[in-house]
Amino acid sequence: MSRTTRNLLIAAAFVLAGVVHASAQVNTQNHTTVNTPNRMPDNPIPSVYGGYQIGVGDILDIHVNDEDDVSGRYQVDQEGNVKISLLSRPLPAAGTTTFQLATLMSEELKKQQILREPAVSVMILREMTQNVSVLGAVMRPGVYPIEKPSTVMDLISEAGGLAPNAGNTLTVTHQGQPVTVNGAPTGASNVAANASINLTNLMSAKDPAANMGIHAGDVITINTAPVVFVVGSVIRPGAFAVQDRRSEMTVLQAIAMAEGPSPVASLGKTIIIRQSSSTAERREIPLDLKKIMHGKDKDQVLEANDILFVPQSGLKTGAKRLGDIGAQAAANVAGYALVF
């Protein structure tokens, strides 16, 4: 082997050794970065909105660093608190999210000088009471579970949206919250509170505060719209809900929803049958539907459960029957002539 060839081989060997050494350094640095023990971020509990909502009776899996004396499974008691080992007082848990409880517990561990940089994680192993009832004028009334912070609109959507007969008011009944004194439970509960929401403002997003938060155990009730009944000599008699939640229904609107009077209707003898608010008696309010339809009389406003009765005219009925008989006879004659 010549001297030149030997020198080239030696140089190549040095270069290859340098590449391998550099690669080993890179791999060692990456390995050290990934597996650096006990390296904690500056903010171990991210300040974000989220997590699953905790309720009374839920079983929680709480993990704190590698501290076996604190980590473990805990159940939320009937007062809505969870008693953590080493902490001097119970922590309020019911109604909070897993993120919020983790943040609170981290602060308490530092405040009570148990851990300097606690990293807390909270998980719900078993949910016991994470349900909300949605009742009234929705497409699918029932009981719905909630696993995260939810609003009124979220639950209405879960229930399939508003029913056609939905009214203008929604009521949220909050269950009584546990009463505490200086952070300690007293065993008492506040009285359940009701919140009334205007559905028009809620659905139009005019009032963001109307889309309030919902918690486990709440009951949402959507009231039904006022209903008026149109009976008698109309094309489609029946019960009709007030579609416009901001106003009431007038006589002409009710007649229009019933697809108008029939040809034999006695428009001048129409009456409104109204239940008295003070007694069980009904009173009759006569009106001339023909004048109202021609704009010669005031279009009256109907009240909830009013009955608009359009009677049938005897003369018109007799004339219509005679006309039907004459039309049938003419048809028979025409048929006979064609056959002949």
C-alpha positions as CSV (number, residue, x, y, z in Angstrom):
1,M,0.0,0.0,0.0
2,S,1.4,3.4,-1.0
3,R,2.1,6.2,1.5
4,T,-0.6,8.4,-0.1
5,T,-3.3,5.7,0.2
6,R,-2.4,5.1,3.8
7,N,-2.7,8.8,4.7
8,L,-6.1,9.0,3.0
9,L,-7.4,6.1,5.0
10,I,-6.1,7.5,8.3
11,A,-7.8,10.9,7.5
12,A,-11.1,9.2,6.7
13,A,-10.9,7.3,9.9
14,F,-10.5,10.5,11.9
15,V,-13.4,12.2,10.1
16,L,-15.7,9.2,10.8
17,A,-14.7,9.1,14.4
18,G,-15.6,12.8,14.7
19,V,-19.0,12.3,13.2
20,V,-19.8,9.4,15.5
21,H,-18.6,11.5,18.5
22,A,-20.8,14.4,17.5
23,S,-23.8,12.2,17.0
24,A,-23.3,10.7,20.4
25,Q,-23.2,14.2,22.0
26,V,-26.4,15.1,20.3
27,N,-28.1,12.0,21.4
28,T,-26.8,12.4,25.0
29,Q,-28.1,16.0,25.1
30,N,-31.5,15.0,23.8
31,H,-31.7,12.2,26.3
32,T,-30.7,14.4,29.1
33,T,-33.3,17.1,28.2
34,V,-36.2,14.6,28.0
35,N,-35.4,12.7,31.1
36,T,-34.1,15.5,33.5
37,P,-35.5,14.4,36.8
38,N,-37.6,16.7,39.1
39,R,-37.6,19.5,36.5
40,M,-40.9,21.4,36.9
41,P,-42.3,24.2,34.8
42,D,-42.7,27.6,36.3
43,N,-46.5,27.2,36.3
44,P,-47.4,23.6,36.8
45,I,-51.1,24.2,36.8
46,P,-52.2,25.9,33.6
47,S,-54.6,28.8,34.1
48,V,-57.1,27.7,31.5
49,Y,-60.9,27.4,31.6
50,G,-62.0,23.8,31.3
51,G,-61.9,20.5,33.0
52,Y,-64.8,18.3,34.1
53,Q,-67.3,19.5,36.6
54,I,-67.2,17.8,40.0
55,G,-70.4,16.8,42.0
56,V,-71.4,15.4,45.3
57,G,-70.5,11.8,45.6
58,D,-67.9,11.8,42.8
59,I,-64.8,9.7,43.3
60,L,-61.6,11.6,42.5
61,D,-58.2,10.3,41.6
62,I,-55.7,13.0,42.9
63,H,-52.0,12.8,42.1
64,V,-49.4,15.1,43.6
65,N,-45.9,14.7,42.3
66,D,-44.7,11.4,43.7
67,E,-46.1,12.0,47.2
68,D,-47.9,8.9,48.3
69,D,-49.0,10.5,51.5
70,V,-51.2,13.0,49.6
71,S,-52.0,11.2,46.3
72,G,-54.9,8.8,46.3
73,R,-58.6,8.3,45.7
74,Y,-61.0,10.7,47.5
75,Q,-64.8,11.0,47.5
76,V,-66.7,14.3,47.6
77,D,-68.8,14.3,50.7
78,Q,-72.5,15.4,51.1
79,E,-71.4,18.9,52.0
80,G,-69.6,19.1,48.6
81,N,-66.1,19.0,50.2
82,V,-63.1,16.7,49.8
83,K,-60.8,15.9,52.7
84,I,-57.2,15.6,51.5
85,S,-54.5,14.0,53.6
86,L,-52.1,16.4,55.3
87,L,-54.3,19.4,54.6
88,S,-55.7,21.2,57.6
89,R,-59.1,21.9,56.2
90,P,-61.4,20.3,53.6
91,L,-61.4,21.8,50.1
92,P,-64.7,22.8,48.4
93,A,-65.1,20.5,45.3
94,A,-68.7,20.3,44.2
95,G,-69.5,22.7,41.5
96,T,-65.8,23.3,40.6
97,T,-63.9,21.7,37.7
98,T,-61.0,19.3,37.9
99,F,-58.7,22.1,36.8
100,Q,-60.0,24.5,39.5
101,L,-59.7,21.9,42.2
102,A,-56.1,21.1,41.1
103,T,-55.2,24.8,41.2
104,L,-56.8,25.2,44.7
105,M,-55.1,22.2,46.1
106,S,-51.7,23.3,44.7
107,E,-52.1,26.7,46.4
108,E,-53.1,25.1,49.7
109,L,-50.1,22.8,49.6
110,K,-47.8,25.7,49.2
111,K,-49.7,27.9,51.7
112,Q,-49.5,25.3,54.4
113,Q,-45.8,24.7,53.5
114,I,-46.3,21.1,52.7
115,L,-44.7,21.2,49.3
116,R,-42.8,24.0,47.6
117,E,-43.7,23.2,44.0
118,P,-46.6,20.9,43.9
119,A,-47.8,19.5,40.6
120,V,-51.5,18.4,41.1
121,S,-53.7,16.5,38.7
122,V,-57.3,15.6,39.3
123,M,-59.4,13.0,37.5
124,I,-63.0,11.9,38.0
125,L,-63.0,8.1,38.3
126,R,-66.8,7.8,38.9
127,E,-69.5,10.4,38.5
128,M,-72.5,10.1,40.8
129,T,-74.7,13.2,40.4
130,Q,-73.7,15.0,37.2
131,N,-77.2,15.4,35.8
132,V,-79.5,18.3,34.8
133,S,-83.2,18.0,34.2
134,V,-84.7,19.7,31.1
135,L,-88.5,20.0,31.3
136,G,-91.3,21.7,29.4
137,A,-91.5,22.8,25.8
138,V,-88.3,21.2,24.3
139,M,-88.2,18.5,21.7
140,R,-86.7,15.8,24.0
141,P,-87.4,16.5,27.7
142,G,-85.4,14.4,30.1
143,V,-82.3,14.1,32.3
144,Y,-79.0,14.9,30.7
145,P,-75.5,14.3,32.1
146,I,-73.0,17.1,32.2
147,E,-69.2,16.4,32.2
148,K,-67.9,19.9,31.7
149,P,-69.0,23.5,32.4
150,S,-72.3,24.0,30.6
151,T,-74.7,26.8,29.9
152,V,-78.5,27.1,29.3
153,M,-78.0,27.0,25.6
154,D,-75.9,23.9,25.8
155,L,-78.6,22.0,27.6
156,I,-81.4,23.3,25.2
157,S,-79.3,22.0,22.3
158,E,-78.9,18.7,24.1
159,A,-82.6,18.5,24.5
160,G,-83.1,18.9,20.7
161,G,-84.0,22.6,20.8
162,L,-87.2,24.4,21.6
163,A,-90.6,22.9,20.8
164,P,-93.0,24.8,18.5
165,N,-95.2,25.6,21.5
166,A,-92.3,27.1,23.6
167,G,-93.2,30.2,25.4
168,N,-91.1,33.3,26.3
169,T,-89.9,32.3,29.8
170,L,-87.3,29.8,31.0
171,T,-86.8,29.0,34.7
172,V,-83.6,27.6,36.1
173,T,-83.9,26.1,39.6
174,H,-80.6,25.8,41.4
175,Q,-80.3,23.3,44.2
176,G,-79.3,24.6,47.6
177,Q,-75.6,25.0,48.1
178,P,-73.8,23.8,51.2
179,V,-73.4,26.5,53.9
180,T,-69.8,26.8,55.3
181,V,-68.3,29.0,58.0
182,N,-64.6,29.8,57.7
183,G,-64.3,27.1,55.1
184,A,-65.8,24.4,57.4
185,P,-69.2,22.7,56.5
186,T,-72.1,23.4,58.8
187,G,-74.3,20.6,57.6
188,A,-77.0,23.1,56.4
189,S,-77.9,24.1,52.8
190,N,-79.2,27.2,51.3
191,V,-82.7,27.3,49.9
192,A,-83.0,26.4,46.3
193,A,-83.1,29.6,44.1
194,N,-85.0,30.2,40.9
195,A,-83.7,32.3,38.0
196,S,-86.1,33.5,35.2
197,I,-84.7,34.1,31.7
198,N,-86.4,35.8,28.8
199,L,-86.2,33.3,25.9
200,T,-86.3,36.0,23.2
201,N,-83.2,37.7,24.7
202,L,-81.5,34.4,25.1
203,M,-82.1,33.1,21.6
204,S,-81.2,36.4,20.0
205,A,-78.0,36.8,22.1
206,K,-79.0,40.3,23.0
207,D,-78.3,39.6,26.7
208,P,-75.1,37.5,27.1
209,A,-75.8,37.2,30.8
210,A,-79.0,35.3,30.0
211,N,-76.9,32.3,28.9
212,M,-76.1,31.5,32.5
213,G,-74.0,28.5,33.7
214,I,-75.7,25.3,34.7
215,H,-74.5,23.0,37.5
216,A,-75.3,19.4,38.5
217,G,-78.7,19.0,40.0
218,D,-80.2,22.1,38.3
219,V,-83.7,21.9,36.7
220,I,-84.4,23.9,33.5
221,T,-88.1,24.4,32.7
222,I,-89.2,26.0,29.5
223,N,-92.8,27.2,29.7
224,T,-95.3,26.7,27.0
225,A,-96.7,29.5,24.8
226,P,-100.2,30.8,25.3
227,V,-102.8,28.8,23.3
228,V,-106.0,29.9,21.7
229,F,-108.7,27.6,20.3
230,V,-110.5,28.3,17.0
231,V,-113.6,26.2,16.5
232,G,-116.7,26.2,14.4
233,S,-117.1,27.0,10.8
234,V,-113.4,27.4,9.8
235,I,-111.2,25.4,7.4
236,R,-108.9,24.0,10.0
237,P,-110.2,24.2,13.6
238,G,-107.8,23.5,16.4
239,A,-105.5,24.9,19.1
240,F,-102.9,27.3,18.1
241,A,-99.9,28.6,20.1
242,V,-98.9,32.2,20.0
243,Q,-95.8,32.1,17.7
244,D,-94.6,35.6,18.4
245,R,-93.2,35.5,21.9
246,R,-93.1,39.3,22.2
247,S,-96.9,39.9,21.7
248,E,-100.3,38.3,21.8
249,M,-102.5,36.8,19.1
250,T,-105.3,38.8,17.6
251,V,-108.6,37.5,16.1
252,L,-107.5,37.9,12.5
253,Q,-104.2,36.1,13.3
254,A,-106.1,33.2,14.8
255,I,-108.5,33.0,11.8
256,A,-105.5,33.1,9.5
257,M,-103.9,30.2,11.4
258,A,-107.2,28.3,11.0
259,E,-106.9,28.9,7.2
260,G,-109.9,31.3,7.2
261,P,-113.7,30.9,7.6
262,S,-115.6,28.3,5.7
263,P,-118.1,29.4,2.9
264,V,-121.1,28.7,5.3
265,A,-119.7,30.7,8.2
266,S,-121.9,33.3,9.9
267,L,-119.2,36.0,10.3
268,G,-121.5,38.5,12.1
269,K,-122.3,36.1,15.0
270,T,-118.7,35.2,15.9
271,I,-118.0,35.1,19.7
272,I,-115.0,34.8,22.0
273,I,-115.5,32.5,25.0
274,R,-113.3,33.6,27.8
275,Q,-112.6,32.0,31.2
276,S,-113.0,34.6,33.9
277,S,-109.8,35.0,36.0
278,S,-111.7,35.5,39.2
279,T,-114.5,32.9,38.9
280,A,-115.1,29.6,37.2
281,E,-117.7,31.2,34.9
282,R,-117.1,31.8,31.3
283,R,-118.2,35.0,29.5
284,E,-119.1,35.5,25.9
285,I,-117.8,38.5,23.9
286,P,-119.7,39.0,20.6
287,L,-117.9,40.4,17.6
288,D,-118.6,40.9,13.9
289,L,-115.8,39.1,12.1
290,K,-116.9,40.4,8.7
291,K,-116.4,44.0,9.9
292,I,-113.0,43.1,11.4
293,M,-111.9,41.5,8.1
294,H,-112.9,44.6,6.2
295,G,-111.1,46.9,8.6
296,K,-114.3,48.5,9.9
297,D,-114.0,47.2,13.4
298,K,-111.1,46.8,15.8
299,D,-109.1,43.6,15.7
300,Q,-109.3,42.4,19.3
301,V,-106.4,40.7,21.2
302,L,-107.1,37.2,22.4
303,E,-106.0,35.9,25.8
304,A,-104.5,32.6,26.7
305,N,-107.1,29.7,26.5
306,D,-109.6,31.9,24.7
307,I,-112.1,30.0,22.4
308,L,-112.9,31.8,19.1
309,F,-116.2,30.3,17.9
310,V,-117.3,31.0,14.3
311,P,-120.9,29.7,14.0
312,Q,-122.4,28.2,10.9
313,S,-125.2,30.1,9.0
314,G,-128.4,28.0,8.5
315,L,-129.3,30.0,5.4
316,K,-125.9,29.6,3.9
317,T,-125.9,25.9,4.7
318,G,-129.3,25.5,3.0
319,A,-128.3,27.5,0.0
320,K,-125.1,25.5,-0.3
321,R,-127.0,22.2,-0.1
322,L,-129.4,23.4,-2.8
323,G,-126.4,24.5,-4.9
324,D,-124.7,21.1,-4.4
325,I,-128.0,19.4,-5.4
326,G,-128.3,21.6,-8.5
327,A,-124.6,21.0,-9.5
328,Q,-125.1,17.3,-9.1
329,A,-128.3,17.4,-11.2
330,A,-126.5,19.4,-13.9
331,A,-123.7,16.9,-13.9
332,N,-126.1,14.0,-14.3
333,V,-127.9,15.7,-17.2
334,A,-124.7,16.4,-18.9
335,G,-123.6,12.8,-18.5
336,Y,-127.0,11.6,-19.8
337,A,-126.7,13.8,-22.9
338,L,-123.2,12.5,-23.6
339,V,-124.4,8.9,-23.3
340,F,-127.4,9.6,-25.5
